[in-house]
Amino acid sequence: MKYLAEINVMPMKALLDPQGKAVTGSMKNLGLPEIENVRIGKHITLEIEAADKASASVKVDEACKKLLCNQIMESYEFSLREA
């Protein structure tokens, strides 16, 4: 069965996010001072062929840990559904 994974990778809250800080500053320049604390991350989608949802979840988690996320600086979460 084929599954679709949607993965969100974000910088850890304890770490500085220079991109987010730059965008937050730009919001003020655009006349949007009420927008603050912007954090910028990655959104990744992928398809996976697996026998069941549990097996697909294990494989997606493994891909995140080994390649898609730098666990020293980032955290991730994902959702999985049938494609």
N, C-alpha and C positions, 0 to 999 in steps of 0.2 A: 504494500500500500504506500502511496505517496503522501507526504506531509509537507506543510509549509511552516517554516519557523520564522518568526519576527523577533529580532534580537535588538535590544537597546543597550549600548555601551556608554557609560558616563564616567567622567572623572570623579574620583572619590571626593566626598564633601570636604574632607580635611585639607585637600590640596588646592592650590591656586589654579584657577582656570583662566589663562591669559586671553583666550579668544572670547570667553564669556564676559570678561571684564571690559574688553574693547567694545563689544556690542552694547553692553550696559551703558558705557560712556556715549556711544553714538545715539542711543535712544534719547538721551537728554538733548543732544544737538538737534534731533529731529522733532523736538517738541513733545516727547513722550516721557517726561520725567517720572511718571508713575510706574514705569516698567523698570525693575531692578533685579539684581542677583541672577542675571542670565547665566546659564550653564550650557555649554555646547558639547555634544557627544556624537555618536554614530548610530545610525539605524541600518541594520543589515537584514536582508531577507534571503532565505535559501530554501531549496526543496531537498527533501531527503526521502529515499526509498527505505522503508523498514517494515518488519513483520507486524509491529504494533506500535501504539503511541509511546509506551514505556521505553521500547528499544530506540525509537527516534529521539526521545528526550535525552537518553544517555549519550547518544552520538552528538547531538547538538551541544550538550554541556561539555563534552570532550573537545569539540571544535573551538568553543569559546575559550576554554582553559589553555589549549595548546597554541592557538593562532589568533583568534579574533579579539582577544582582550589581554591587555597587559595588567595582570592582577596586582601588581605593585602600585599602579597608579589609577586603575579603572575598576569599576564594578559592572556587572551585566545582569540582565534578566531577559527571559524570552517566553514567548507563548508559542504554542504548537497547535495546528489544526489540520484536518484532512484537506489535501489540495484538490 
